[in-house]
Amino acid sequence: MDASFPATAGTPAVPATMRAFGFARYGGPDVLEYYTAPVPTPGPGQLLVRVLASGLNPADIKVRAGKRAGVFDVTFPMAMGRELSGTVVARGAEVTGFAVGDAVFGSPSAGVGSLAEYTVLDAAATVPVPPSLSAVQAACVPVAVGTALDVLDHLYLAPGDVFVVIGAGGGVGSAACQLAVSRGARVIGVASEGKHDLVAGLGARPVASGDGWVDRVRAEAGGPVVALLDMVGGDVLHEALDLGSEETQVVSIADPVQAGKAGGGGVTRRRTREAYATAARLVVDGAVRPLIRTEPFSRAAEAYAEIERGHVGGKIVVTFDAE
């Protein structure tokens, strides 16, 4: 199922309340719930958007668990999700360049999430959806494709350089593999054996995760690893550091602190209209093809449970009714 942008006529009626899926306190999966909340009012420089599709990411789970408390704005109760596409239904003061009915994508404003029927976006970080992209494809751009672009623009990779992606079968990992391949790198994707066909389809060389994976990557590389992207962290990242040298560029989305101790670090996200538009063009031009599976809003809990178990290949996007 792919959500589509509905035709609009006039100013749509906005209800007083909406359905959302999120959490009212930090904790495990048991704190997640469906709830009813007031439809937010867009402030100056903001857009109220009716959500058609929302991308799900492992980072959402870290926010729910409180692992980013103090560095990530949360206002309880808060919907899950940090990327979406939808249609503009109202504009706050000082907003120019957008009209009611416009198809847009972006990340929700600080303190709100995207797994709700309505959410607010900062207009300065909101982008019109290119005509050739569907609502579902556009909902993958801000986090999955945008993070991959930020990583690759942060690294120096010459054609033929070896680039290792740990967790290559996920949303960000799969996008990073494709983008690196399009730039001429020789990409090795570490993933479970069940995802090897997926990784090979990205243009990367799949290597099985699990015991002995470092030796398998070293044999496949046949030379120096110029850059390494980690989506797993912990002991896996610790083992991965044996692959490189002092010159190896290390970026970890999952564990930037450990990467920093090894001379690497995390990635600085560019959550701007310009960066998101560039990421969208990668999808339009075919440099990145998001690997998407859709689930209805009613199955958001099950979708997050699957992500938390680490079994998802590619990206899950939750869709809302277009009625």
C-alpha positions as CSV (number, residue, x, y, z in Angstrom):
1,M,0.0,0.0,0.0
2,D,1.3,3.5,-0.9
3,A,-0.3,6.6,0.5
4,S,-1.1,9.2,-2.1
5,F,-1.5,13.0,-1.7
6,P,-5.3,13.8,-1.9
7,A,-6.6,16.6,-4.1
8,T,-7.7,19.6,-2.0
9,A,-10.4,22.1,-2.6
10,G,-10.6,25.2,-0.4
11,T,-9.5,25.2,3.2
12,P,-9.9,21.7,4.9
13,A,-11.7,21.4,8.1
14,V,-9.4,20.6,11.0
15,P,-10.8,18.6,13.9
16,A,-10.2,19.6,17.5
17,T,-8.6,16.2,18.4
18,M,-6.5,13.6,16.7
19,R,-5.3,10.0,17.1
20,A,-1.6,9.5,18.0
21,F,0.7,6.7,19.0
22,G,3.4,7.5,21.5
23,F,4.4,7.6,25.2
24,A,3.6,9.6,28.3
25,R,6.7,8.5,30.2
26,Y,10.1,7.0,29.4
27,G,10.4,3.3,29.5
28,G,10.2,0.0,27.6
29,P,7.7,-1.0,24.9
30,D,4.9,-1.2,27.5
31,V,4.8,2.6,27.8
32,L,3.6,2.9,24.1
33,E,0.0,3.5,23.6
34,Y,-2.6,4.9,21.2
35,Y,-4.2,8.1,22.6
36,T,-6.3,11.1,21.7
37,A,-4.7,14.5,21.9
38,P,-5.6,18.1,20.8
39,V,-4.6,19.0,17.3
40,P,-1.6,21.3,17.7
41,T,-1.7,24.9,16.7
42,P,1.2,26.1,14.4
43,G,3.2,28.9,16.0
44,P,5.2,31.6,14.1
45,G,7.2,30.0,11.3
46,Q,5.4,26.7,11.6
47,L,3.1,24.6,9.4
48,L,0.3,22.3,10.6
49,V,0.4,19.2,8.4
50,R,-2.0,16.3,8.1
51,V,0.2,13.2,8.1
52,L,0.0,10.7,5.4
53,A,3.1,8.6,6.0
54,S,5.7,8.4,8.8
55,G,9.0,6.7,8.7
56,L,10.1,4.5,11.7
57,N,13.7,4.4,13.0
58,P,15.7,2.7,15.7
59,A,16.5,6.1,17.1
60,D,12.8,6.6,18.0
61,I,13.1,3.7,20.4
62,K,16.1,5.4,22.2
63,V,14.0,8.5,22.6
64,R,11.2,6.5,24.1
65,A,13.6,4.7,26.5
66,G,14.9,8.0,27.8
67,K,18.4,7.4,26.4
68,R,18.4,10.8,24.8
69,A,16.8,12.7,27.7
70,G,18.4,16.1,28.1
71,V,19.6,16.3,24.5
72,F,16.3,15.6,22.7
73,D,13.2,17.7,23.4
74,V,10.3,15.6,24.6
75,T,6.9,17.0,25.7
76,F,4.7,14.3,27.3
77,P,2.6,12.8,25.9
78,M,4.6,12.7,22.7
79,A,4.0,10.8,19.5
80,M,6.8,8.5,18.2
81,G,8.5,9.3,14.9
82,R,10.8,11.9,13.4
83,E,10.1,12.0,9.7
84,L,6.9,12.3,7.7
85,S,5.1,13.5,4.6
86,G,1.7,15.0,4.4
87,T,-0.3,18.0,3.3
88,V,-0.4,21.5,4.7
89,V,-3.7,22.4,6.4
90,A,-2.8,25.6,8.3
91,R,0.1,28.1,8.5
92,G,1.4,30.0,11.4
93,A,2.4,33.6,11.3
94,E,5.5,34.7,9.3
95,V,5.3,31.6,7.0
96,T,5.8,32.3,3.3
97,G,6.3,30.0,0.3
98,F,3.7,27.4,1.4
99,A,0.0,27.2,0.8
100,V,-2.8,25.1,2.3
101,G,-2.9,21.8,0.3
102,D,0.8,21.7,-0.5
103,A,2.4,18.2,-0.4
104,V,5.4,18.5,1.9
105,F,7.9,16.4,3.9
106,G,10.3,17.0,6.8
107,S,10.9,16.4,10.5
108,P,8.4,17.5,13.2
109,S,9.2,20.5,15.3
110,A,11.0,20.1,18.6
111,G,8.9,18.3,21.3
112,V,6.4,16.7,18.9
113,G,6.4,13.5,16.9
114,S,5.2,12.3,13.5
115,L,3.0,9.3,14.4
116,A,-0.1,11.3,14.7
117,E,-2.9,12.4,12.4
118,Y,-1.5,16.0,12.5
119,T,1.8,17.5,13.5
120,V,3.7,20.7,13.2
121,L,6.9,21.3,11.2
122,D,9.2,24.3,11.1
123,A,8.7,25.9,7.7
124,A,12.4,26.5,7.4
125,A,13.1,22.7,7.4
126,T,10.1,21.7,5.3
127,V,10.3,20.8,1.6
128,P,7.7,20.4,-1.2
129,V,7.5,16.8,-2.3
130,P,8.9,16.3,-5.8
131,P,6.1,15.3,-8.2
132,S,7.8,11.9,-8.9
133,L,7.9,10.9,-5.3
134,S,5.0,9.2,-3.4
135,A,4.1,10.1,0.1
136,V,5.7,6.9,1.4
137,Q,9.0,7.5,-0.4
138,A,9.1,11.2,0.8
139,A,8.5,10.0,4.4
140,C,11.9,8.2,4.3
141,V,14.0,11.2,3.2
142,P,14.6,13.2,6.4
143,V,16.1,10.5,8.6
144,A,17.1,7.5,6.4
145,V,18.3,9.2,3.3
146,G,19.3,12.4,5.0
147,T,21.5,10.7,7.6
148,A,23.2,8.7,4.8
149,L,23.9,11.9,2.9
150,D,25.3,13.6,6.0
151,V,27.6,10.7,6.6
152,L,28.9,10.4,3.1
153,D,29.4,14.2,2.8
154,H,31.4,14.0,6.1
155,L,33.8,11.3,4.8
156,Y,36.4,11.5,2.2
157,L,36.0,8.5,-0.1
158,A,37.8,8.3,-3.4
159,P,36.7,5.9,-6.1
160,G,37.8,2.4,-5.3
161,D,38.2,3.0,-1.5
162,V,36.8,0.4,0.8
163,F,33.9,1.5,2.9
164,V,32.4,-0.9,5.5
165,V,28.8,-0.5,6.7
166,I,27.9,-2.4,9.8
167,G,24.1,-2.8,9.8
168,A,23.8,-2.5,6.1
169,G,20.3,-4.0,5.9
170,G,18.5,-1.2,7.8
171,G,17.1,2.1,6.5
172,V,20.1,4.3,7.0
173,G,22.6,1.5,6.3
174,S,21.0,0.6,3.0
175,A,20.8,4.2,1.9
176,A,24.5,4.7,2.8
177,C,25.5,1.6,0.8
178,Q,23.8,2.8,-2.3
179,L,25.1,6.4,-2.0
180,A,28.7,5.2,-1.5
181,V,28.4,2.8,-4.5
182,S,27.1,5.7,-6.6
183,R,30.2,7.6,-5.7
184,G,32.5,4.8,-6.8
185,A,33.5,3.3,-3.4
186,R,33.9,-0.4,-2.9
187,V,31.3,-1.1,-0.2
188,I,31.2,-4.1,2.2
189,G,27.9,-4.5,4.0
190,V,27.8,-6.4,7.3
191,A,24.4,-7.9,7.9
192,S,22.7,-11.1,9.0
193,E,22.6,-13.9,6.4
194,G,18.9,-13.4,5.8
195,K,19.6,-9.9,4.5
196,H,22.4,-10.8,2.1
197,D,20.3,-10.7,-1.1
198,L,19.1,-7.3,0.0
199,V,22.7,-6.0,0.6
200,A,23.9,-7.5,-2.7
201,G,21.1,-5.7,-4.5
202,L,22.4,-2.4,-3.2
203,G,25.7,-3.0,-5.0
204,A,27.6,-3.9,-1.8
205,R,29.5,-7.1,-1.0
206,P,27.6,-8.8,1.8
207,V,29.4,-10.2,4.8
208,A,27.7,-12.2,7.5
209,S,27.5,-10.7,11.0
210,G,28.2,-12.9,14.1
211,D,31.3,-14.7,15.3
212,G,34.3,-14.1,13.1
213,W,32.7,-11.3,11.1
214,V,35.8,-9.1,11.4
215,D,38.0,-11.7,9.8
216,R,35.5,-12.1,7.0
217,V,35.4,-8.4,6.4
218,R,39.2,-8.2,6.4
219,A,39.4,-11.0,3.8
220,E,36.8,-9.4,1.6
221,A,38.5,-6.0,1.8
222,G,41.9,-7.3,0.8
223,G,43.5,-4.1,1.9
224,P,43.0,-1.0,4.0
225,V,39.5,0.0,5.2
226,V,39.3,3.7,4.4
227,A,36.0,4.4,6.2
228,L,33.6,2.6,8.5
229,L,30.0,3.4,9.3
230,D,28.5,1.7,12.4
231,M,24.8,1.3,13.0
232,V,25.1,-1.2,15.9
233,G,27.5,0.1,18.6
234,G,28.6,-1.6,21.7
235,D,30.8,-4.7,21.4
236,V,30.3,-4.9,17.7
237,L,31.8,-1.4,17.2
238,H,34.6,-2.3,19.6
239,E,35.4,-5.3,17.4
240,A,35.1,-3.2,14.3
241,L,37.9,-0.9,15.4
242,D,40.4,-3.7,14.7
243,L,39.6,-3.4,11.0
244,G,41.1,0.1,10.7
245,S,44.2,2.1,11.3
246,E,44.8,5.5,12.7
247,E,43.8,6.9,9.2
248,T,40.5,5.0,9.1
249,Q,37.5,7.3,9.2
250,V,35.0,6.0,11.8
251,V,31.4,7.2,12.1
252,S,28.9,5.6,14.5
253,I,25.2,6.5,14.5
254,A,24.6,4.0,17.4
255,D,27.6,4.8,19.6
256,P,29.3,8.1,18.8
257,V,31.0,8.3,22.2
258,Q,32.9,5.0,21.7
259,A,33.7,6.1,18.1
260,G,35.0,9.4,19.5
261,K,37.4,7.6,21.8
262,A,38.9,5.9,18.7
263,G,39.4,9.2,16.9
264,G,36.0,9.1,15.0
265,G,32.6,10.3,16.2
266,G,29.0,10.7,15.2
267,V,27.5,12.7,12.4
268,T,26.3,16.2,12.4
269,R,22.7,16.2,11.0
270,R,21.7,19.0,8.6
271,R,18.0,19.3,9.2
272,T,17.5,22.1,6.7
273,R,15.3,22.6,3.7
274,E,18.4,22.6,1.5
275,A,19.8,19.3,2.9
276,Y,16.4,17.6,2.7
277,A,15.9,18.8,-0.9
278,T,19.3,17.4,-1.9
279,A,18.4,14.1,-0.2
280,A,15.1,13.9,-2.1
281,R,16.9,14.5,-5.4
282,L,19.1,11.4,-4.7
283,V,15.9,9.4,-4.7
284,V,14.4,11.1,-7.7
285,D,17.6,10.5,-9.7
286,G,17.9,6.9,-8.6
287,A,21.2,7.2,-6.6
288,V,19.2,5.9,-3.6
289,R,16.2,3.6,-3.7
290,P,14.7,3.3,-0.2
291,L,13.7,-0.3,0.6
292,I,10.3,0.2,2.0
293,R,7.6,-1.9,3.7
294,T,4.4,-0.2,4.7
295,E,2.2,-0.9,7.7
296,P,-1.1,0.8,8.7
297,F,-1.3,3.1,11.7
298,S,-3.1,0.3,13.6
299,R,0.1,-1.8,13.5
300,A,2.5,0.8,14.7
301,A,3.2,-1.1,18.0
302,E,4.0,-4.3,16.1
303,A,6.2,-2.5,13.7
304,Y,8.3,-0.9,16.4
305,A,8.6,-4.3,18.2
306,E,10.0,-5.8,15.0
307,I,12.5,-2.9,14.7
308,E,13.6,-3.4,18.4
309,R,14.3,-7.1,17.7
310,G,16.5,-6.1,14.8
311,H,14.8,-8.1,12.1
312,V,13.7,-5.4,9.7
313,G,15.3,-5.3,6.3
314,G,15.2,-1.8,4.9
315,K,12.6,0.7,6.2
316,I,9.1,0.5,7.7
317,V,6.8,3.4,6.9
318,V,3.4,3.7,8.7
319,T,0.6,5.0,6.6
320,F,-2.6,6.8,7.5
321,D,-6.0,6.7,5.8
322,A,-6.2,9.2,3.0
323,E,-9.9,9.9,3.8
